[in-house]
Amino acid sequence: MMLNDINTEAYENVNANAPAVKERPVKKPENEIVTLSFRLMIIIAAVVLMLAVVNALTKDKIAENEKKANDEARAALFPEATSFTPMSVSLSDDLAKYVGEIYEAAGGQGSSGYCVNVSNNGFGGKINMIVGVSTDGLITGVKVITHEETAGVGERIISNGSILSQFVNVSSSSISSVEAITGASVTSNAIIEGVKKALQAVAPIIDGGY
């Protein structure tokens, strides 16, 4: 074996046993990072602008639909009423978390009762409803305006009226007779508690306290 062959073989053995040298990651130029950040900012700004435009185009229509739904619900709760007048009522901090607007329903024979806008948290989110209460303290009905309950469970008991129909002609002293629907107890109890808040809100009006 020649000397050169020995040296070559020894060199190859050394290289084979030597630890592999990891390549250092190539850093992106700063100007490339700035460019990517700028592009991301443009995309975010474009999305925000699109959402703002959509909101501007739809908010009036949404408000109009909500007003229509509220008007129709009040008319259904007091079909004999010819006017619904918003009332200025002082509520406790606790009631104010649930109770919104209160309208007096009136007709040819004077005041028929009160429509109370109430919101409470159900299983999927807010349940917004209107509770009708007559001048003698009896519930004339409950109408759910909007809700976020799950289809097939909470949504079903609202749409089929199995929970809402139990409130008709119920007073604050007999509301315990309203039973939660099996399988949708969270939704049921949210509506029951909301109706209780509505009764509490109009109790001073009926008793002459406001």
C-alpha positions in Angstrom: 0.0 0.0 0.0 1.3 3.4 -0.9 1.9 6.2 1.6 -0.6 8.4 -0.1 -3.3 5.7 0.1 -2.7 5.3 3.9 -3.0 9.1 4.4 -6.2 9.2 2.4 -7.7 6.3 4.3 -6.8 7.9 7.6 -8.3 11.2 6.6 -11.6 9.6 5.6 -11.7 7.7 8.9 -11.2 10.9 10.9 -14.0 12.7 8.9 -16.3 9.8 9.3 -16.0 9.8 13.1 -16.1 13.6 13.4 -19.4 15.1 14.8 -21.6 16.6 12.2 -21.5 20.3 12.1 -25.0 21.8 12.3 -25.7 24.5 9.8 -26.7 27.8 11.3 -30.1 29.0 10.2 -30.0 31.8 7.7 -31.4 34.9 9.2 -33.9 36.7 7.1 -32.8 40.2 6.2 -34.5 42.8 8.4 -36.1 44.5 5.4 -37.9 41.2 4.5 -39.3 41.0 8.1 -40.5 44.6 7.9 -42.1 43.8 4.5 -44.0 40.8 5.9 -45.1 42.8 8.9 -46.4 45.6 6.7 -48.3 43.1 4.6 -49.9 41.6 7.6 -50.9 45.0 8.9 -52.5 45.8 5.5 -54.5 42.5 5.6 -55.7 43.2 9.2 -56.7 46.7 8.3 -58.6 45.5 5.3 -60.5 42.9 7.3 -61.4 45.6 10.0 -62.6 48.0 7.3 -64.8 45.3 5.7 -66.4 44.5 9.0 -67.0 48.2 9.7 -68.6 48.5 6.3 -70.8 45.5 6.8 -71.9 46.7 10.2 -72.7 50.2 8.8 -74.8 48.6 6.1 -76.7 46.2 8.3 -77.1 47.9 11.7 -80.1 50.0 10.7 -81.8 47.0 9.3 -81.0 44.9 12.4 -82.4 47.7 14.6 -85.5 47.9 12.4 -86.1 44.2 12.7 -85.6 44.2 16.4 -88.1 47.1 16.8 -90.6 45.2 14.7 -90.2 42.0 16.7 -90.7 43.9 19.9 -93.7 45.8 18.7 -95.3 42.5 17.4 -94.6 40.8 20.8 -96.2 43.6 22.8 -99.3 43.6 20.5 -99.6 39.8 21.0 -99.4 40.1 24.8 -102.0 42.8 24.9 -104.1 42.6 21.7 -106.8 45.0 23.1 -104.2 47.7 23.7 -104.0 50.6 21.2 -100.8 52.2 22.5 -97.6 51.2 24.2 -95.9 54.0 26.2 -92.3 53.6 27.6 -92.1 54.2 31.3 -89.4 55.8 33.4 -88.9 53.4 36.3 -86.2 53.3 39.0 -84.7 49.8 39.3 -82.4 48.4 41.8 -78.9 47.5 40.6 -79.8 43.8 40.7 -82.9 44.2 38.6 -81.2 46.6 36.2 -78.9 43.7 35.2 -81.9 41.9 33.7 -84.7 44.3 33.1 -84.6 46.7 30.2 -87.5 48.8 28.8 -90.9 48.8 30.4 -94.0 49.8 28.4 -97.5 50.6 29.6 -100.1 49.0 27.4 -103.3 51.0 27.2 -106.6 51.0 25.4 -110.1 52.6 25.5 -110.6 51.3 29.1 -107.3 52.8 30.3 -104.2 50.8 31.3 -104.2 47.1 30.5 -100.8 46.2 31.9 -97.1 46.3 31.3 -94.6 44.8 28.9 -91.2 44.2 30.4 -88.1 43.6 28.3 -85.9 41.0 30.2 -82.6 39.3 29.4 -81.1 36.3 31.1 -78.3 33.9 30.3 -79.4 30.5 29.1 -77.4 27.5 28.0 -76.0 29.0 24.8 -76.1 32.7 25.6 -78.6 35.6 26.1 -82.3 34.9 26.0 -84.1 38.2 25.3 -87.8 38.2 26.0 -90.9 40.4 26.8 -93.1 39.5 29.7 -96.7 40.8 29.8 -98.1 41.6 33.2 -101.7 42.8 33.7 -102.6 45.5 36.1 -103.8 42.9 38.6 -100.4 41.2 38.6 -101.1 38.2 36.3 -98.8 37.2 33.5 -100.5 37.6 30.1 -97.8 35.8 28.3 -94.1 35.6 27.5 -92.5 36.2 24.1 -88.9 35.3 23.4 -87.5 37.8 20.9 -83.9 36.5 20.4 -81.9 33.6 21.9 -78.8 31.6 21.3 -80.0 28.3 22.6 -78.9 25.0 20.9 -81.1 23.6 18.2 -83.1 20.5 19.2 -82.9 21.2 23.0 -83.3 24.7 24.4 -84.5 26.0 21.0 -87.2 23.4 20.8 -88.9 24.2 24.1 -89.0 27.9 23.1 -90.4 27.3 19.6 -93.0 24.8 20.7 -94.1 26.9 23.7 -93.9 24.1 26.2 -92.2 26.4 28.7 -93.8 29.7 27.7 -97.4 28.5 27.9 -97.0 27.6 31.6 -96.8 31.3 32.5 -100.2 32.5 31.3 -102.4 33.8 34.2 -99.6 33.0 36.7 -98.8 35.6 39.5 -95.7 36.2 41.5 -97.2 34.0 44.3 -97.9 31.1 42.0 -94.9 31.1 39.7 -93.4 28.2 41.6 -96.0 26.1 39.6 -94.0 26.6 36.4 -91.8 23.6 35.9 -88.5 23.3 34.1 -88.6 21.1 31.0 -86.7 17.8 31.4 -83.6 17.8 29.2 -83.6 21.6 28.9 -83.5 22.7 32.5 -80.9 25.4 32.0 -83.0 27.2 29.3 -86.2 26.7 31.4 -84.7 28.1 34.6 -83.2 31.1 32.7 -86.7 31.9 31.4 -88.3 31.4 34.8 -85.8 33.6 36.5 -86.2 36.3 33.8 -90.0 36.2 34.3 -89.5 36.5 38.1 -87.3 39.6 37.5 -90.1 41.1 35.3 -92.7 40.6 38.1 -90.4 42.2 40.6 -89.9 45.2 38.3 -93.6 46.0 37.9 -94.7 45.0 41.4 -94.1 48.6 42.7 -96.1 50.0 39.8 -99.0 47.7 40.4 -98.9 48.5 44.2 -98.7 52.2 43.5 -95.1 52.6 44.6 -93.7 54.4 41.6 
